[in-house]
Amino acid sequence: MNKTDNSKDISKTSEFKQALDKYMSELQKNPDNAQLHVQIGDLYLKEHKDIYQPVNFIDEAITQYQRALELDIDSGSIHYKMGLAFYLKGELDKALSHVNLAIEYKKNLAEAYLLKCNIFVKKDRFREAVEFAELSVDYGGLCSSQAYYKLYILNSVVSNKSFGNNLKSFYYFLMSVLLLPFDKAAQEELAYKLGYFKFFGVIMKGYFYTQKKEYQNAIDLYMQSIEEAPGFVPMYLLLADVYAETYRYEEAINEYRMALWYDPLNLQAYKSLAAIYEERGDYDNSLLMYKKLIELNPNNPSYYSNLAGIKYMKGEVKEAILNYHHAIMLNPNNDWTSVVSQTLGYIFSEVERNYDAAISAYQNAFILTPKNIDIYINLGSAFYDKGDFESALAVYKLALDLEPENAKIHCNLGYLYGGKGMIDEAISEYELAIKYDPTYDIAYNNLGVIYLDDKGMVMNALTMFDEAIKCNPNYALAHYNKARAIVIRGDYIEAARYYQIALDLNKITNEMDPEEIKNRLDNLFD
């Protein structure tokens, strides 16, 4: 802080002490005055809420309100203040108990309904929170700026993005602005938030530190700022981002959660936590974050898609499929939805073995993005796996019209022709695949298999397997096939060496059934 700021802080501290001394002096003369206890509690609470106040006065405020309640137990206003103090302390159940009593004793206490709304927000019960914000508006009259703004925030994140709800959000925001001159509490809250603008320079300085990878300097800067203004949510997010960038995930999680404590509707904090949990393999917590995001924004297709991805990683394939379908129905744009449809097609094809469903998903993707060559390839493969060779062939030929020199399409055609016993056509397609991509290991291997098993051309086969291994030294299947070719030449020791290499590589790549390799190896010298 600069010297001017220090002088202001000293002045404010002096005013606080003078006011406190005055009230305490009056209290000594009249210890049974409940209102004096309330005024002292208010003084402590105001000082506690000061963003530049390093001292915690919440317990002192609670003590004074408790003494006031002992003298006036049926006061709805005092119960409200007690509830507010417990809310700020983080003891939500106690806060809720007192705010319920406040409403019981004073049904038209608008600020009590707003506090109950805020409590339910922190408890993640957002739809109930909306009800109490609406009640606060009903009883607040002209002093409902805060309640309308809360409704604007809640409606923005909880409701769908229809024209009607967008219009409702605009109405809430407009009313919060129009009623601001009549709502003293809203004015104080706005002034409180405007006080954070002094940290603009800090944010820029921290940004430059992170760009220069001076992470510890950024961390120290943000932590100092949090000490000065412990309720400034963006600072917690910035600090958490630096921790996450430097793989200090536990610290990052703590800071994101602090941001959510102060702002339970902060989507960025939930998204960042979901990503960190997923990165660490903590899928259960990642799921919780995505479910929370969906609760806050139920029409965001990315959240459903990400949730589906986590479900798939957990092996909950059926639920993953349901969430992918939900994401597709929301359809933000054709390109994005096409990608999700292709993912769904992959799951149906490779995991569920439901080829009709896979074909349907790929066809949906094709309608959305008809020039995406990968869709043709995947759709053709699905038809092939189903046993519908003619449809697969037709799809591949359509794909070649788009990209006649696409090596993968020629390779897939080679595999299809080979499966139909059309050996010469298969060889021709594999040769074209190799021509257009001389590093295509799968094409070399598959061509080698045809030379070996269908043509009996062992040397040609060995040449192809060597090329496949040269392109991909970790290709277990190519080593296995080379071993098979070497067996025909009678060199069992060399064949055993390649079978063993294939077995070792397969532990990593999982290309084959390891028992098949072991049986070949064991039978070599029988």
C-alpha positions in Angstrom: 0.0 0.0 0.0 1.1 3.6 -0.5 1.4 6.2 2.2 -2.1 7.7 1.5 -3.6 4.2 2.0 -1.8 3.7 5.3 -3.1 7.1 6.6 -6.7 6.1 5.6 -6.3 2.8 7.4 -5.0 4.5 10.5 -7.9 7.0 10.4 -10.4 4.2 10.0 -8.9 2.2 12.9 -9.0 5.3 15.1 -12.7 5.8 14.3 -13.5 2.2 15.1 -11.8 2.4 18.5 -13.5 5.7 19.3 -16.9 4.3 18.4 -16.3 1.1 20.3 -15.1 3.0 23.4 -18.2 5.2 23.3 -20.6 2.2 23.1 -18.7 0.3 25.8 -18.9 3.3 28.1 -22.7 3.6 27.5 -23.0 -0.2 28.1 -21.4 0.1 31.6 -24.1 2.6 32.5 -26.9 0.5 31.0 -25.8 -3.2 30.8 -29.3 -4.5 30.1 -29.8 -2.4 26.9 -30.2 -4.9 24.1 -29.9 -2.2 21.4 -26.5 -1.2 22.7 -25.3 -4.8 22.3 -26.7 -4.8 18.8 -24.9 -1.6 17.9 -21.6 -3.0 19.2 -22.2 -6.2 17.3 -22.9 -4.1 14.2 -19.7 -2.2 14.7 -17.6 -5.4 15.0 -19.4 -6.9 12.0 -18.8 -3.8 9.8 -15.1 -3.9 10.8 -14.9 -7.7 10.1 -16.4 -7.2 6.6 -13.9 -4.5 5.7 -11.8 -5.9 2.8 -8.6 -4.3 4.1 -9.1 -5.4 7.7 -6.6 -8.1 8.7 -8.3 -8.8 12.1 -11.2 -11.2 12.4 -14.0 -9.7 14.5 -16.8 -12.2 13.8 -16.7 -13.9 17.2 -16.9 -10.6 19.0 -20.0 -9.7 16.9 -21.6 -13.0 17.7 -21.0 -12.5 21.4 -22.7 -9.1 21.3 -25.7 -10.4 19.4 -26.0 -13.4 21.8 -26.1 -11.0 24.7 -28.7 -8.9 22.9 -30.9 -12.0 22.4 -30.7 -12.9 26.0 -32.4 -9.6 26.7 -34.8 -9.8 23.7 -35.2 -13.4 22.6 -38.2 -12.7 20.3 -36.5 -10.1 18.2 -36.6 -11.1 14.5 -34.0 -8.4 13.6 -31.5 -9.7 16.2 -31.9 -13.3 15.0 -31.3 -12.1 11.5 -28.1 -10.3 12.5 -27.0 -13.5 14.4 -27.7 -15.5 11.3 -25.7 -13.1 9.2 -22.7 -13.4 11.6 -22.8 -17.2 11.5 -23.1 -17.1 7.7 -20.0 -15.0 7.5 -18.2 -17.3 9.8 -19.2 -20.3 7.6 -21.4 -22.0 10.1 -24.4 -22.4 7.8 -26.6 -24.6 9.9 -26.5 -22.2 12.8 -27.1 -19.3 10.4 -30.1 -21.1 8.9 -31.5 -21.8 12.4 -31.4 -18.1 13.3 -32.7 -16.8 10.0 -35.7 -19.2 10.3 -36.4 -17.8 13.8 -36.0 -14.3 12.3 -38.7 -15.0 9.7 -40.9 -16.7 12.4 -40.8 -13.6 14.5 -40.9 -11.1 11.7 -42.4 -12.6 8.5 -41.9 -9.5 6.4 -38.2 -9.2 7.0 -36.9 -9.0 3.4 -33.2 -9.2 4.3 -33.8 -12.5 6.2 -35.2 -14.1 3.0 -32.2 -12.8 1.1 -29.9 -14.2 3.7 -31.7 -17.6 3.5 -31.3 -17.4 -0.3 -27.5 -16.9 0.1 -27.3 -19.8 2.6 -29.0 -22.2 0.2 -26.7 -21.0 -2.6 -23.7 -22.0 -0.4 -25.5 -25.3 0.3 -25.8 -25.8 -3.5 -29.6 -25.8 -3.3 -30.0 -23.3 -6.0 -33.6 -23.7 -7.0 -34.7 -23.2 -3.4 -32.5 -20.2 -3.3 -34.5 -18.7 -6.1 -37.7 -19.0 -4.1 -36.3 -17.1 -1.2 -34.9 -14.4 -3.4 -38.3 -14.0 -4.9 -39.8 -13.7 -1.3 -37.2 -11.0 -0.5 -38.4 -9.1 -3.5 -42.0 -9.4 -2.4 -41.3 -8.0 1.0 -38.5 -5.6 0.1 -40.4 -3.2 -2.1 -38.1 -0.4 -3.2 -35.2 -1.8 -1.2 -34.9 -5.0 -3.4 -31.9 -4.1 -5.6 -29.8 -6.9 -4.0 -32.6 -9.4 -4.2 -33.2 -8.6 -7.9 -29.5 -8.9 -8.6 -29.3 -12.3 -6.9 -32.3 -13.4 -9.0 -30.4 -12.2 -12.1 -27.3 -14.2 -11.2 -29.3 -17.3 -10.3 -31.5 -17.2 -13.4 -28.4 -16.7 -15.5 -26.8 -19.9 -14.3 -29.7 -22.2 -13.3 -32.3 -21.6 -16.0 -32.0 -22.6 -19.7 -31.0 -20.0 -22.3 -34.4 -19.6 -23.9 -35.6 -16.2 -25.1 -38.1 -16.1 -22.2 -35.4 -16.7 -19.6 -33.0 -14.3 -21.2 -35.7 -11.6 -21.1 -36.4 -12.5 -17.4 -32.7 -12.1 -16.6 -32.6 -8.7 -18.3 -35.6 -7.6 -16.3 -34.0 -8.7 -13.0 -30.8 -6.9 -13.8 -32.7 -3.7 -14.9 -34.7 -3.7 -11.7 -31.5 -4.1 -9.6 -30.1 -1.0 -11.3 -33.3 1.0 -11.0 -33.8 0.2 -7.3 -30.1 0.8 -6.4 -30.7 4.4 -5.2 -33.3 3.1 -2.7 -31.4 0.2 -1.3 -28.7 1.2 1.2 -27.4 -2.4 1.6 -27.0 -2.8 -2.1 -25.1 0.5 -2.3 -22.8 -0.7 0.5 -22.2 -4.0 -1.3 -21.4 -2.2 -4.6 -19.0 0.1 -2.8 -17.4 -3.0 -1.2 -16.9 -4.6 -4.6 -15.6 -1.4 -6.2 -12.9 -1.4 -3.6 -11.3 -4.4 -5.4 -10.4 -2.2 -8.3 -7.2 -1.1 -6.4 -5.9 -4.6 -7.2 -5.9 -4.1 -11.0 -2.2 -3.3 -10.9 -1.6 -6.4 -8.8 -3.4 -8.6 -11.4 -1.3 -7.1 -14.2 1.9 -7.5 -12.3 1.1 -11.1 -11.5 0.3 -11.7 -15.2 3.7 -10.5 -16.2 5.3 -12.7 -13.6 3.5 -15.8 -14.9 4.4 -14.9 -18.5 8.1 -14.8 -17.5 7.6 -18.0 -15.6 8.5 -16.3 -12.3 5.8 -18.4 -10.6 7.0 -17.9 -7.0 6.9 -14.2 -7.3 3.4 -14.4 -8.6 2.4 -16.7 -5.8 3.9 -14.3 -3.2 2.1 -11.4 -4.8 -1.3 -13.0 -4.9 -1.0 -14.3 -1.3 -0.1 -10.8 0.0 -3.1 -9.4 -1.8 -5.4 -12.1 -0.3 -4.1 -11.2 3.2 -5.1 -7.6 2.4 -8.5 -8.4 0.9 -9.5 -12.0 2.0 -12.8 -11.9 0.1 -11.5 -11.0 -3.4 -12.5 -14.1 -5.4 -10.4 -13.4 -8.6 -7.2 -13.4 -6.5 -8.0 -16.9 -5.2 -8.6 -18.0 -8.8 -5.3 -16.5 -10.0 -3.3 -18.0 -7.2 -5.0 -21.4 -7.9 -4.1 -21.1 -11.6 -0.5 -20.6 -10.8 -0.4 -23.6 -8.4 -2.1 -25.7 -11.1 0.4 -24.6 -13.7 3.3 -25.6 -11.5 1.6 -29.0 -10.7 1.0 -28.1 -7.0 -2.5 -29.5 -7.3 -3.4 -29.7 -3.6 -2.7 -26.0 -3.1 -4.6 -25.3 -6.3 -7.6 -27.3 -5.1 -7.6 -25.4 -1.8 -7.6 -22.0 -3.5 -10.4 -22.9 -6.0 -12.5 -24.2 -3.1 -11.9 -20.9 -1.2 -13.1 -19.1 -4.3 -16.2 -21.2 -4.3 -16.8 -20.5 -0.6 -17.0 -16.8 -1.4 -18.8 -17.3 -4.7 -20.6 -20.6 -4.9 -21.8 -19.8 -8.4 -18.3 -19.4 -9.9 -18.3 -21.6 -13.0 -14.6 -21.1 -13.6 -13.7 -22.6 -10.2 -15.8 -25.6 -10.8 -14.4 -26.1 -14.3 -10.8 -25.8 -13.1 -11.4 -28.3 -10.3 -13.0 -30.7 -12.7 -10.0 -30.5 -14.9 -7.5 -31.0 -12.0 -9.4 -34.0 -10.6 -9.5 -35.6 -14.1 -5.8 -35.0 -14.6 -5.1 -36.7 -11.3 -7.4 -39.6 -12.1 -9.8 -38.7 -9.3 -12.9 -39.3 -11.5 -15.4 -39.3 -8.7 -14.6 -35.7 -7.7 -14.4 -34.7 -11.3 -17.9 -36.1 -11.8 -19.1 -34.1 -8.9 -17.8 -30.9 -10.4 -19.4 -31.6 -13.8 -22.7 -32.4 -12.2 -22.5 -29.1 -10.3 -21.7 -27.3 -13.5 -24.7 -29.0 -15.2 -26.9 -28.0 -12.2 -25.8 -24.4 -12.7 -25.9 -24.4 -16.4 -28.1 -27.3 -17.6 -28.0 -26.3 -21.3 -24.2 -26.3 -21.8 -23.5 -29.4 -24.0 -19.8 -29.3 -23.2 -20.5 -30.2 -19.6 -22.6 -33.3 -20.7 -19.8 -34.3 -23.1 -17.1 -34.0 -20.5 -19.3 -35.8 -17.9 -19.7 -38.6 -20.5 -16.0 -38.8 -21.0 -15.4 -39.3 -17.3 -18.2 -41.9 -17.1 -16.5 -43.7 -20.0 -13.1 -43.6 -18.2 -14.8 -45.1 -15.1 -16.3 -47.9 -17.2 -19.9 -46.7 -16.9 -20.5 -47.0 -20.6 -24.3 -46.9 -20.6 -24.4 -43.6 -18.6 -21.6 -42.2 -20.8 -23.8 -42.9 -23.9 -26.8 -41.2 -22.3 -24.8 -38.1 -21.6 -23.3 -38.0 -25.1 -26.8 -38.2 -26.5 -27.9 -35.3 -24.2 -24.9 -33.3 -25.5 -25.9 -34.0 -29.1 -29.5 -32.9 -28.5 -28.2 -29.5 -27.3 -26.2 -29.1 -30.5 -24.3 -25.8 -30.2 -22.9 -26.1 -33.7 -22.5 -28.7 -36.4 -18.7 -29.2 -36.1 -18.8 -29.7 -32.3 -21.8 -32.0 -32.4 -20.2 -34.1 -35.2 -17.2 -34.8 -33.0 -19.4 -35.9 -30.2 -21.4 -38.1 -32.6 -18.2 -39.7 -33.8 -17.1 -40.4 -30.2 -20.5 -42.0 -29.6 -20.0 -44.1 -32.8 -16.6 -45.3 -31.5 -18.1 -46.4 -28.2 -20.9 -48.3 -29.9 -18.5 -49.9 -32.3 -15.5 -50.7 -30.2 -17.0 -51.2 -26.8 -20.6 -52.1 -27.2 -20.2 -54.0 -30.5 -23.5 -52.5 -31.4 -22.7 -51.8 -35.1 -26.2 -50.6 -36.1 -26.0 -47.9 -33.3 -22.4 -47.0 -34.4 -23.5 -46.7 -38.0 -26.4 -44.4 -37.0 -24.0 -42.2 -34.9 -21.5 -41.9 -37.8 -24.3 -41.1 -40.2 -25.5 -38.4 -37.9 -22.0 -37.0 -37.9 -21.9 -37.3 -41.7 -25.0 -35.2 -42.1 -23.5 -32.5 -39.9 -20.1 -32.4 -41.5 -20.2 -34.2 -44.9 -16.7 -33.3 -45.9 -15.0 -34.8 -42.8 -13.0 -37.7 -44.2 -12.6 -39.5 -40.9 -16.3 -40.0 -40.7 -16.2 -42.0 -44.0 -13.4 -44.1 -42.7 -15.1 -44.8 -39.4 -18.5 -45.5 -41.1 -16.9 -47.8 -43.5 -15.2 -49.7 -40.7 -18.5 -50.0 -38.8 -20.2 -51.5 -41.9 -17.3 -53.9 -42.3 -17.5 -55.0 -38.7 -21.2 -55.6 -39.1 -20.4 -57.8 -42.2 -22.0 -55.4 -44.7 -19.1 -55.4 -47.1 -20.9 -53.8 -49.9 -21.9 -50.8 -47.9 -18.4 -50.5 -46.5 -17.0 -50.6 -50.1 -19.5 -47.9 -51.2 -18.5 -45.6 -48.3 -14.8 -46.0 -49.0 -15.3 -45.2 -52.7 -17.2 -42.1 -51.8 -14.3 -41.1 -49.5 -11.8 -41.6 -52.4 -13.8 -39.2 -54.4 -13.0 -36.6 -51.8 -9.4 -37.6 -51.2 -8.1 -40.0 -53.8 -4.6 -40.0 -52.3 -5.7 -40.8 -48.7 -3.5 -43.6 -47.5 -5.8 -44.7 -44.7 -8.7 -45.2 -47.1 -6.6 -47.3 -49.5 -5.4 -49.4 -46.5 -9.0 -50.0 -45.3 -10.0 -51.0 -48.8 -7.1 -53.4 -48.9 -8.3 -54.9 -45.7 -11.9 -55.2 -47.0 -10.7 -56.8 -50.3 -8.5 -59.2 -48.4 -11.5 -60.2 -46.2 -13.5 -60.9 -49.3 -10.8 -63.0 -50.8 -10.0 -60.5 -53.6 -6.2 -60.8 -53.1 -4.9 -58.9 -56.1 -7.2 -56.0 -55.4 -6.1 -56.0 -51.8 -2.4 -55.9 -52.8 -3.1 -53.1 -55.2 -4.8 -51.0 -52.5 -2.0 -51.6 -49.9 0.6 -50.6 -52.5 -1.3 -47.4 -53.1 -1.5 -46.8 -49.3 2.3 -47.2 -49.1 2.8 -45.0 -52.1 0.8 -42.1 -50.6 2.3 -42.7 -47.1 5.7 -44.4 -47.1 5.7 -44.5 -43.3 2.4 -46.4 -43.0 3.3 -49.3 -40.8 -0.1 -51.0 -40.8 -0.2 -51.1 -44.6 3.3 -52.7 -44.7 2.3 -55.3 -42.1 -1.1 -56.1 -43.8 0.6 -56.5 -47.2 3.2 -58.7 -45.6 0.4 -61.0 -44.2 -1.1 -61.3 -47.7 2.3 -62.2 -49.2 2.9 -64.7 -46.4 -0.5 -66.4 -46.0 -2.2 -66.0 -49.4 0.7 -65.9 -51.9 3.3 -67.9 -50.1 5.9 -65.3 -51.0 8.0 -65.5 -47.7 10.8 -63.1 -48.8 8.4 -60.5 -50.0 6.5 -60.9 -46.7 9.7 -60.5 -44.6 10.6 -57.3 -46.6 7.2 -55.8 -45.7 7.4 -56.8 -42.0 10.9 -55.2 -41.8 9.5 -52.0 -43.3 6.7 -52.0 -40.8 9.1 -52.5 -37.9 11.4 -49.8 -39.3 8.4 -47.4 -39.4 7.2 -48.4 -35.9 9.8 -50.3 -33.8 7.1 -50.9 -31.1 4.7 -52.7 -33.5 4.2 -56.0 -31.7 2.0 -57.5 -34.5 4.7 -56.9 -37.1 7.3 -58.7 -34.9 4.9 -61.6 -34.4 4.3 -61.9 -38.2 8.0 -61.7 -38.9 8.5 -64.5 -36.5 5.9 -66.6 -38.4 7.7 -66.0 -41.7 11.1 -66.9 -40.2 9.6 -70.2 -38.9 8.8 -71.1 -42.5 12.4 -70.5 -43.4 13.4 -73.0 -40.6 15.3 -70.6 -38.3 13.5 -71.4 -35.0 16.0 -69.6 -32.8 15.6 -66.3 -34.7 11.8 -66.9 -34.8 11.8 -67.3 -31.0 13.7 -64.1 -30.6 11.0 -62.2 -32.6 8.1 -63.9 -30.8 9.7 -62.8 -27.5 10.0 -59.3 -28.7 6.4 -59.3 -29.8 5.4 -60.7 -26.3 7.3 -58.0 -24.5 6.0 -55.2 -26.7 2.4 -56.5 -26.5 2.5 -55.9 -22.7 2.6 -52.2 -23.5 0.6 -52.0 -26.7 -2.0 -54.7 -26.1 -2.4 -55.4 -29.8 -2.9 -59.2 -29.5 -4.0 -62.0 -27.2 -0.7 -62.7 -25.4 -1.6 -66.4 -25.1 -1.5 -66.7 -28.9 2.1 -65.5 -28.9 3.1 -67.7 -26.0 1.6 -70.8 -27.7 3.6 -70.1 -30.9 6.7 -69.7 -28.8 6.2 -72.8 -26.8 5.4 -74.9 -29.9 8.6 -73.9 -31.7 10.7 -76.7 -30.3 8.1 -79.4 -29.6 
